């Protein structure tokens, strides 16, 4: 039951991102939504991979993965700022 609910939530968030792209009159809303998700996850990975050099890293949890996937680069930036403030 838990896995079904998780898949349903992920599909719902993805459809919401596609709907936002449709409202913004994007030519390819699905491609833009997938691109935004991948950009955010790639940014999170780069921050964590360069953490050994910079000393800045973010813990991998469902929250950080979700925020970086939905909000993209601004979401990862917000996570970094919150990490700086509350650390």
N, CA, C and O atoms as a Tinker XYZ file with bonds, in Angstrom:
   348  protein
     1  N      0.823000   -1.198000    0.000000    73     2
     2  CA     0.000000    0.000000    0.000000    64     1     3
     3  C      0.865000    1.259000    0.000000    63     2     4     5
     4  O      0.546000    2.238000   -0.674000    81     3
     5  N      1.953000    1.227000    0.755000    73     3     6
     6  CA     2.817000    2.401000    0.831000    64     5     7
     7  C      3.462000    2.715000   -0.507000    63     6     8     9
     8  O      3.562000    3.880000   -0.890000    81     7
     9  N      3.904000    1.675000   -1.229000    73     7    10
    10  CA     4.535000    1.907000   -2.522000    64     9    11
    11  C      3.546000    2.478000   -3.529000    63    10    12    13
    12  O      3.908000    3.333000   -4.337000    81    11
    13  N      2.310000    2.015000   -3.486000    73    11    14
    14  CA     1.285000    2.540000   -4.385000    64    13    15
    15  C      0.999000    4.008000   -4.115000    63    14    16    17
    16  O      0.817000    4.798000   -5.042000    81    15
    17  N      0.960000    4.365000   -2.848000    73    15    18
    18  CA     0.730000    5.761000   -2.482000    64    17    19
    19  C      1.899000    6.640000   -2.910000    63    18    20    21
    20  O      1.698000    7.765000   -3.368000    81    19
    21  N      3.118000    6.131000   -2.763000    73    19    22
    22  CA     4.299000    6.880000   -3.177000    64    21    23
    23  C      4.295000    7.125000   -4.684000    63    22    24    25
    24  O      4.568000    8.236000   -5.138000    81    23
    25  N      3.985000    6.089000   -5.454000    73    23    26
    26  CA     3.925000    6.229000   -6.913000    64    25    27
    27  C      2.823000    7.207000   -7.302000    63    26    28    29
    28  O      3.002000    8.000000   -8.226000    81    27
    29  N      1.697000    7.161000   -6.617000    73    27    30
    30  CA     0.598000    8.083000   -6.897000    64    29    31
    31  C      0.993000    9.529000   -6.603000    63    30    32    33
    32  O      0.646000   10.433000   -7.363000    81    31
    33  N      1.709000    9.750000   -5.513000    73    31    34
    34  CA     2.174000   11.105000   -5.181000    64    33    35
    35  C      3.174000   11.615000   -6.212000    63    34    36    37
    36  O      3.107000   12.773000   -6.624000    81    35
    37  N      4.096000   10.758000   -6.629000    73    35    38
    38  CA     5.086000   11.163000   -7.622000    64    37    39
    39  C      4.416000   11.514000   -8.938000    63    38    40    41
    40  O      4.766000   12.511000   -9.570000    81    39
    41  N      3.447000   10.696000   -9.358000    73    39    42
    42  CA     2.723000   10.987000  -10.608000    64    41    43
    43  C      1.925000   12.281000  -10.494000    63    42    44    45
    44  O      1.846000   13.054000  -11.449000    81    43
    45  N      1.333000   12.513000   -9.323000    73    43    46
    46  CA     0.573000   13.742000   -9.121000    64    45    47
    47  C      1.446000   14.986000   -9.193000    63    46    48    49
    48  O      1.051000   15.984000   -9.796000    81    47
    49  N      2.616000   14.939000   -8.593000    73    47    50
    50  CA     3.538000   16.080000   -8.641000    64    49    51
    51  C      4.021000   16.306000  -10.069000    63    50    52    53
    52  O      4.126000   17.446000  -10.523000    81    51
    53  N      4.317000   15.209000  -10.778000    73    51    54
    54  CA     4.757000   15.341000  -12.167000    64    53    55
    55  C      3.660000   15.964000  -13.025000    63    54    56    57
    56  O      3.940000   16.842000  -13.841000    81    55
    57  N      2.419000   15.522000  -12.853000    73    55    58
    58  CA     1.316000   16.102000  -13.617000    64    57    59
    59  C      1.095000   17.572000  -13.262000    63    58    60    61
    60  O      0.725000   18.369000  -14.123000    81    59
    61  N      1.319000   17.928000  -12.013000    73    59    62
    62  CA     1.222000   19.329000  -11.613000    64    61    63
    63  C      2.291000   20.174000  -12.303000    63    62    64    65
    64  O      2.014000   21.288000  -12.748000    81    63
    65  N      3.520000   19.641000  -12.392000    73    63    66
    66  CA     4.583000   20.363000  -13.100000    64    65    67
    67  C      4.271000   20.510000  -14.585000    63    66    68    69
    68  O      4.538000   21.556000  -15.178000    81    67
    69  N      3.707000   19.463000  -15.186000    73    67    70
    70  CA     3.313000   19.549000  -16.592000    64    69    71
    71  C      2.193000   20.571000  -16.757000    63    70    72    73
    72  O      2.197000   21.336000  -17.722000    81    71
    73  N      1.236000   20.597000  -15.833000    73    71    74
    74  CA     0.146000   21.574000  -15.902000    64    73    75
    75  C      0.670000   23.004000  -15.806000    63    74    76    77
    76  O      0.174000   23.897000  -16.493000    81    75
    77  N      1.661000   23.219000  -14.963000    73    75    78
    78  CA     2.267000   24.558000  -14.865000    64    77    79
    79  C      2.895000   24.950000  -16.194000    63    78    80    81
    80  O      2.777000   26.099000  -16.619000    81    79
    81  N      3.563000   24.002000  -16.856000    73    79    82
    82  CA     4.157000   24.293000  -18.162000    64    81    83
    83  C      3.086000   24.570000  -19.218000    63    82    84    85
    84  O      3.287000   25.407000  -20.098000    81    83
    85  N      1.965000   23.883000  -19.137000    73    83    86
    86  CA     0.868000   24.126000  -20.080000    64    85    87
    87  C      0.287000   25.518000  -19.851000    63    86    88    89
    88  O      0.001000   26.238000  -20.808000    81    87
    89  N      0.115000   25.894000  -18.601000    73    87    90
    90  CA    -0.416000   27.227000  -18.284000    64    89    91
    91  C      0.538000   28.313000  -18.777000    63    90    92    93
    92  O      0.098000   29.377000  -19.213000    81    91
    93  N      1.838000   28.045000  -18.709000    73    91    94
    94  CA     2.821000   29.027000  -19.172000    64    93    95
    95  C      3.002000   28.976000  -20.685000    63    94    96    97
    96  O      3.856000   29.667000  -21.240000    81    95
    97  N      2.197000   28.159000  -21.344000    73    95    98
    98  CA     2.163000   28.040000  -22.810000    64    97    99
    99  C      3.504000   27.598000  -23.399000    63    98   100   101
   100  O      3.976000   28.147000  -24.394000    81    99
   101  N      4.096000   26.604000  -22.767000    73    99   102
   102  CA     5.331000   26.033000  -23.273000    64   101   103
   103  C      5.010000   25.143000  -24.473000    63   102   104   105
   104  O      3.959000   24.504000  -24.515000    81   103
   105  N      5.919000   25.106000  -25.448000    73   103   106
   106  CA     5.678000   24.292000  -26.631000    64   105   107
   107  C      5.710000   22.802000  -26.311000    63   106   108   109
   108  O      4.906000   22.036000  -26.843000    81   107
   109  N      6.620000   22.391000  -25.458000    73   107   110
   110  CA     6.753000   20.979000  -25.083000    64   109   111
   111  C      6.705000   20.873000  -23.561000    63   110   112   113
   112  O      7.753000   20.813000  -22.918000    81   111
   113  N      5.514000   20.848000  -22.976000    73   111   114
   114  CA     5.414000   20.897000  -21.511000    64   113   115
   115  C      5.991000   19.672000  -20.808000    63   114   116   117
   116  O      6.598000   19.815000  -19.747000    81   115
   117  N      5.820000   18.478000  -21.362000    73   115   118
   118  CA     6.340000   17.280000  -20.701000    64   117   119
   119  C      7.862000   17.294000  -20.708000    63   118   120   121
   120  O      8.497000   16.975000  -19.702000    81   119
   121  N      8.442000   17.660000  -21.833000    73   119   122
   122  CA     9.898000   17.721000  -21.932000    64   121   123
   123  C     10.469000   18.777000  -20.996000    63   122   124   125
   124  O     11.512000   18.563000  -20.378000    81   123
   125  N      9.794000   19.912000  -20.888000    73   123   126
   126  CA    10.272000   20.968000  -19.986000    64   125   127
   127  C     10.176000   20.536000  -18.535000    63   126   128   129
   128  O     11.063000   20.841000  -17.738000    81   127
   129  N      9.097000   19.820000  -18.177000    73   127   130
   130  CA     8.945000   19.348000  -16.800000    64   129   131
   131  C     10.024000   18.318000  -16.463000    63   130   132   133
   132  O     10.628000   18.379000  -15.392000    81   131
   133  N     10.264000   17.383000  -17.362000    73   131   134
   134  CA    11.312000   16.379000  -17.136000    64   133   135
   135  C     12.679000   17.055000  -17.064000    63   134   136   137
   136  O     13.510000   16.682000  -16.236000    81   135
   137  N     12.917000   18.039000  -17.919000    73   135   138
   138  CA    14.182000   18.774000  -17.890000    64   137   139
   139  C     14.400000   19.497000  -16.580000    63   138   140   141
   140  O     15.517000   19.516000  -16.062000    81   139
   141  N     13.355000   20.093000  -16.036000    73   139   142
   142  CA    13.477000   20.784000  -14.750000    64   141   143
   143  C     13.776000   19.833000  -13.609000    63   142   144   145
   144  O     14.579000   20.140000  -12.728000    81   143
   145  N     13.126000   18.676000  -13.626000    73   143   146
   146  CA    13.370000   17.674000  -12.586000    64   145   147
   147  C     14.803000   17.167000  -12.667000    63   146   148   149
   148  O     15.493000   17.084000  -11.651000    81   147
   149  N     15.254000   16.827000  -13.871000    73   147   150
   150  CA    16.606000   16.309000  -14.033000    64   149   151
   151  C     17.666000   17.357000  -13.690000    63   150   152   153
   152  O     18.716000   17.025000  -13.138000    81   151
   153  N     17.392000   18.609000  -14.015000    73   151   154
   154  CA    18.325000   19.683000  -13.677000    64   153   155
   155  C     18.476000   19.816000  -12.167000    63   154   156   157
   156  O     19.590000   19.959000  -11.663000    81   155
   157  N     17.374000   19.770000  -11.453000    73   155   158
   158  CA    17.432000   19.864000   -9.997000    64   157   159
   159  C     18.159000   18.695000   -9.362000    63   158   160   161
   160  O     18.968000   18.885000   -8.453000    81   159
   161  N     17.877000   17.480000   -9.832000    73   159   162
   162  CA    18.544000   16.305000   -9.275000    64   161   163
   163  C     20.036000   16.304000   -9.618000    63   162   164   165
   164  O     20.861000   15.901000   -8.798000    81   163
   165  N     20.381000   16.752000  -10.819000    73   163   166
   166  CA    21.788000   16.844000  -11.211000    64   165   167
   167  C     22.509000   17.880000  -10.347000    63   166   168   169
   168  O     23.650000   17.664000   -9.939000    81   167
   169  N     21.856000   18.986000  -10.071000    73   167   170
   170  CA    22.453000   20.023000   -9.229000    64   169   171
   171  C     22.699000   19.505000   -7.818000    63   170   172   173
   172  O     23.741000   19.781000   -7.223000    81   171
   173  N     21.741000   18.755000   -7.283000    73   171   174
   174  CA    21.913000   18.159000   -5.960000    64   173   175
   175  C     23.087000   17.188000   -5.960000    63   174   176   177
   176  O     23.866000   17.153000   -5.008000    81   175
   177  N     23.215000   16.402000   -7.020000    73   175   178
   178  CA    24.329000   15.454000   -7.119000    64   177   179
   179  C     25.665000   16.187000   -7.200000    63   178   180   181
   180  O     26.639000   15.770000   -6.573000    81   179
   181  N     25.719000   17.274000   -7.968000    73   179   182
   182  CA    26.965000   18.042000   -8.102000    64   181   183
   183  C     27.356000   18.661000   -6.770000    63   182   184   185
   184  O     28.533000   18.667000   -6.409000    81   183
   185  N     26.383000   19.181000   -6.040000    73   183   186
   186  CA    26.680000   19.773000   -4.729000    64   185   187
   187  C     27.265000   18.710000   -3.802000    63   186   188   189
   188  O     28.232000   18.973000   -3.087000    81   187
   189  N     26.687000   17.517000   -3.811000    73   187   190
   190  CA    27.186000   16.470000   -2.924000    64   189   191
   191  C     28.520000   15.907000   -3.390000    63   190   192   193
   192  O     29.351000   15.543000   -2.558000    81   191
   193  N     28.744000   15.827000   -4.689000    73   191   194
   194  CA    30.025000   15.317000   -5.187000    64   193   195
   195  C     31.169000   16.292000   -4.942000    63   194   196   197
   196  O     32.298000   15.872000   -4.690000    81   195
   197  N     30.888000   17.578000   -5.013000    73   195   198
   198  CA    31.932000   18.568000   -4.752000    64   197   199
   199  C     32.052000   18.895000   -3.270000    63   198   200   201
   200  O     32.873000   19.726000   -2.883000    81   199
   201  N     31.248000   18.253000   -2.446000    73   199   202
   202  CA    31.267000   18.511000   -1.010000    64   201   203
   203  C     32.589000   18.201000   -0.352000    63   202   204   205
   204  O     32.956000   18.843000    0.632000    81   203
   205  N     33.317000   17.219000   -0.880000    73   203   206
   206  CA    34.612000   16.895000   -0.278000    64   205   207
   207  C     35.642000   17.993000   -0.527000    63   206   208   209
   208  O     36.603000   18.114000    0.233000    81   207
   209  N     35.461000   18.785000   -1.562000    73   207   210
   210  CA    36.372000   19.896000   -1.852000    64   209   211
   211  C     35.930000   21.189000   -1.171000    63   210   212   213
   212  O     36.756000   21.960000   -0.682000    81   211
   213  N     34.614000   21.417000   -1.146000    73   211   214
   214  CA    34.093000   22.675000   -0.617000    64   213   215
   215  C     33.675000   22.595000    0.839000    63   214   216   217
   216  O     33.575000   23.624000    1.507000    81   215
   217  N     33.432000   21.405000    1.340000    73   215   218
   218  CA    32.959000   21.251000    2.708000    64   217   219
   219  C     31.472000   21.484000    2.852000    63   218   220   221
   220  O     30.952000   21.489000    3.968000    81   219
   221  N     30.776000   21.678000    1.740000    73   219   222
   222  CA    29.336000   21.918000    1.759000    64   221   223
   223  C     28.643000   20.738000    1.099000    63   222   224   225
   224  O     28.914000   20.415000   -0.058000    81   223
   225  N     27.757000   20.103000    1.833000    73   223   226
   226  CA    26.986000   19.012000    1.246000    64   225   227
   227  C     25.594000   19.004000    1.859000    63   226   228   229
   228  O     25.363000   19.584000    2.920000    81   227
   229  N     24.692000   18.351000    1.189000    73   227   230
   230  CA    23.323000   18.227000    1.665000    64   229   231
   231  C     23.025000   16.756000    1.905000    63   230   232   233
   232  O     23.403000   15.912000    1.093000    81   231
   233  N     22.357000   16.436000    2.999000    73   231   234
   234  CA    22.013000   15.038000    3.232000    64   233   235
   235  C     20.958000   14.576000    2.235000    63   234   236   237
   236  O     20.059000   15.334000    1.871000    81   235
   237  N     21.077000   13.337000    1.802000    73   235   238
   238  CA    20.078000   12.793000    0.886000    64   237   239
   239  C     18.932000   12.211000    1.699000    63   238   240   241
   240  O     19.104000   11.250000    2.449000    81   239
   241  N     17.771000   12.806000    1.537000    73   239   242
   242  CA    16.557000   12.347000    2.193000    64   241   243
   243  C     15.407000   12.556000    1.205000    63   242   244   245
   244  O     15.575000   13.246000    0.200000    81   243
   245  N     14.267000   11.978000    1.478000    73   243   246
   246  CA    13.125000   12.220000    0.575000    64   245   247
   247  C     12.791000   13.707000    0.436000    63   246   248   249
   248  O     12.355000   14.147000   -0.627000    81   247
   249  N     12.993000   14.475000    1.499000    73   247   250
   250  CA    12.703000   15.910000    1.433000    64   249   251
   251  C     13.654000   16.632000    0.495000    63   250   252   253
   252  O     13.205000   17.401000   -0.355000    81   251
   253  N     14.956000   16.404000    0.626000    73   251   254
   254  CA    15.905000   17.112000   -0.229000    64   253   255
   255  C     15.786000   16.666000   -1.685000    63   254   256   257
   256  O     15.916000   17.482000   -2.598000    81   255
   257  N     15.540000   15.383000   -1.901000    73   255   258
   258  CA    15.358000   14.905000   -3.267000    64   257   259
   259  C     14.080000   15.487000   -3.868000    63   258   260   261
   260  O     14.063000   15.878000   -5.035000    81   259
   261  N     13.022000   15.545000   -3.080000    73   259   262
   262  CA    11.760000   16.107000   -3.572000    64   261   263
   263  C     11.849000   17.589000   -3.879000    63   262   264   265
   264  O     11.361000   18.046000   -4.912000    81   263
   265  N     12.473000   18.342000   -2.978000    73   263   266
   266  CA    12.605000   19.786000   -3.204000    64   265   267
   267  C     13.478000   20.060000   -4.417000    63   266   268   269
   268  O     13.160000   20.933000   -5.225000    81   267
   269  N     14.571000   19.326000   -4.552000    73   267   270
   270  CA    15.443000   19.570000   -5.700000    64   269   271
   271  C     14.788000   19.134000   -6.995000    63   270   272   273
   272  O     15.024000   19.747000   -8.036000    81   271
   273  N     13.973000   18.091000   -6.961000    73   271   274
   274  CA    13.279000   17.654000   -8.172000    64   273   275
   275  C     12.171000   18.602000   -8.589000    63   274   276   277
   276  O     12.006000   18.882000   -9.776000    81   275
   277  N     11.419000   19.092000   -7.633000    73   275   278
   278  CA    10.283000   19.971000   -7.956000    64   277   279
   279  C     10.738000   21.399000   -8.227000    63   278   280   281
   280  O     10.277000   22.017000   -9.186000    81   279
   281  N     11.622000   21.929000   -7.410000    73   279   282
   282  CA    11.993000   23.341000   -7.532000    64   281   283
   283  C     13.237000   23.579000   -8.371000    63   282   284   285
   284  O     13.502000   24.718000   -8.754000    81   283
   285  N     14.012000   22.532000   -8.669000    73   283   286
   286  CA    15.182000   22.688000   -9.530000    64   285   287
   287  C     16.330000   23.394000   -8.832000    63   286   288   289
   288  O     16.563000   23.209000   -7.637000    81   287
   289  N     17.037000   24.202000   -9.595000    73   287   290
   290  CA    18.214000   24.908000   -9.069000    64   289   291
   291  C     17.846000   25.875000   -7.937000    63   290   292   293
   292  O     18.571000   25.931000   -6.945000    81   291
   293  N     16.755000   26.634000   -8.043000    73   291   294
   294  CA    16.395000   27.482000   -6.890000    64   293   295
   295  C     16.096000   26.675000   -5.628000    63   294   296   297
   296  O     16.360000   27.144000   -4.521000    81   295
   297  N     15.550000   25.474000   -5.780000    73   295   298
   298  CA    15.294000   24.635000   -4.623000    64   297   299
   299  C     16.572000   24.166000   -3.950000    63   298   300   301
   300  O     16.659000   24.146000   -2.722000    81   299
   301  N     17.562000   23.788000   -4.749000    73   299   302
   302  CA    18.849000   23.372000   -4.181000    64   301   303
   303  C     19.533000   24.567000   -3.520000    63   302   304   305
   304  O     20.148000   24.422000   -2.463000    81   303
   305  N     19.431000   25.727000   -4.123000    73   303   306
   306  CA    19.993000   26.935000   -3.517000    64   305   307
   307  C     19.326000   27.234000   -2.184000    63   306   308   309
   308  O     20.003000   27.590000   -1.219000    81   307
   309  N     18.008000   27.094000   -2.120000    73   307   310
   310  CA    17.288000   27.305000   -0.868000    64   309   311
   311  C     17.725000   26.288000    0.184000    63   310   312   313
   312  O     17.907000   26.644000    1.348000    81   311
   313  N     17.893000   25.039000   -0.211000    73   311   314
   314  CA    18.369000   24.028000    0.734000    64   313   315
   315  C     19.759000   24.360000    1.255000    63   314   316   317
   316  O     20.044000   24.166000    2.436000    81   315
   317  N     20.618000   24.856000    0.385000    73   315   318
   318  CA    21.963000   25.247000    0.821000    64   317   319
   319  C     21.913000   26.417000    1.792000    63   318   320   321
   320  O     22.644000   26.436000    2.783000    81   319
   321  N     21.052000   27.396000    1.513000    73   319   322
   322  CA    20.923000   28.540000    2.432000    64   321   323
   323  C     20.350000   28.113000    3.781000    63   322   324   325
   324  O     20.808000   28.578000    4.825000    81   323
   325  N     19.356000   27.233000    3.765000    73   323   326
   326  CA    18.798000   26.753000    5.019000    64   325   327
   327  C     19.819000   25.918000    5.797000    63   326   328   329
   328  O     19.865000   25.970000    7.026000    81   327
   329  N     20.625000   25.160000    5.081000    73   327   330
   330  CA    21.686000   24.400000    5.716000    64   329   331
   331  C     22.705000   25.343000    6.361000    63   330   332   333
   332  O     23.214000   25.062000    7.446000    81   331
   333  N     22.996000   26.446000    5.702000    73   331   334
   334  CA    23.933000   27.428000    6.235000    64   333   335
   335  C     23.363000   28.115000    7.472000    63   334   336   337
   336  O     24.082000   28.335000    8.446000    81   335
   337  N     22.083000   28.452000    7.438000    73   335   338
   338  CA    21.462000   29.176000    8.545000    64   337   339
   339  C     21.306000   28.291000    9.784000    63   338   340   341
   340  O     21.615000   28.715000   10.897000    81   339
   341  N     20.829000   27.069000    9.588000    73   339   342
   342  CA    20.487000   26.221000   10.727000    64   341   343
   343  C     21.557000   25.210000   11.108000    63   342   344   345
   344  O     21.286000   24.301000   11.893000    81   343
   345  N     22.737000   25.342000   10.585000    73   343   346
   346  CA    23.803000   24.417000   10.930000    64   345   347
   347  C     24.592000   24.847000   12.120000    63   346   348
   348  O     25.527000   24.156000   12.523000    81   347
